[in-house]
Amino acid sequence: TYAPKIIKGETRIDFSQRASDLEARVRGLSPTPGAWFDYKNERFKVLQSKAVDGMGIPGSIIDEKLTIACGDGALSIVEIQRQGKDIMNVNKLIRGFKFRKGDIVNQPTS
């Protein structure tokens, strides 16, 4: 069966969807082309995640360990790649890069 080419805009994570659907999407797009989100004008590619319980405004960071609220549930990021950097476990990333609880990802900042 013919499958159309995946374009970059289709790989952006839409946190208004269910967390379980997003977990499957991340798994399906990993490692290439990869699902991604923007935070503070920087792109982060998500390579592994898991759906967890949690609630909040879709796209908001609900804890310092990078759990992001979705339309239904939350997505806990396990493995991530910062733009221009190596793939790493999220625990290693948050030691040097701070994600603020309450911030919303995929929003343009001025």
N, C-alpha and C positions, 0 to 999 in steps of 0.2 A: 504494500500500500504506500502510495506517495504521501510524504509528509512535507509540508512547506517549511522553508528555512525559518529558524527562530530569529527574530530581530531583537535588538538590544532592549527596546522599550517593553517587550513582553517578559523580560527577565527581572524587571524591577518588582520588589515584593510589595504587594498591596495588603497592608495590615487590616483592612476592613473585612477581609475574608476570615474563614474559620482557621484556627491554629492547626488543626489536623490536616487541612487541605494545603496550608503553607508548608508544613513539614514535608509532605509528599512532593510538593513543587521544588523545594530546596534539594531534596534527594534526587529528583529527576534531572535537575539542571547542574548538579555537581559532578565533576569539577569544572567542566566547560559547557556552556558559556558561564554558568554560575548565576545564582540569584543574588540580588544586591539591594542595598538601601543607602541613602545619603544621610549623613549626620555632620553638622557643622561644615558644610561645603566639601565634604570628603566622602568618597565612595567606599563602602565596605561590602566585600563579597562574602556571603554566608555559604559555607561548605557543608556544615552539619548543624542540625537543630533538633529540638524535640518539643512537642506540644505539651503544655503543662496547664494546671489550673491557675487562673489569675484573671483580673478584670481591670479595666480602665478605658480611657479614651483610646481607640484604635491608633496604634503607632506611638503611644507614649511608653517611655521606659519606666517600668514599675519597680525595678530594683537595681542595685549597683552591679549585679552580676550579669547584666544585659538580658533581662527578660522583658519582652516587648508585648504590650497588650494587643490583642487582635479583635476582630468582630465577635468571635466566640472563643474564649480561652486566651491563652498567651503562648508566645513562642520563646523558648529558652535557647539562646545561641550557644553552640558547643564549640564549633570550629569556624574561624573567621580569617579573612585576609584583608588587611588594610591596603588602601591604594598604594601601589609601588613597593609593597613589603612582602615578606614571606607568609605562608599560611601558618597559623598558630592557634593553640587552644585559647579560648576566650579568657581563661584565668590568667594566662601570661600577658595578654593584651591589656587587661584592666589594671595591671600593676603599673603600667606606664602611660595609659591613656584613660582619662576619666569620662565616663558616661554619667551624666547627671540624672538622677531620678526625677521624673516629671517632664523631662524634655521630650519633644516629639520628633521622630525621625521622618525623613522624606519631606521635610518642609524647607523651602528656601529661606535662608537667613540674609539679612541685609547688612 
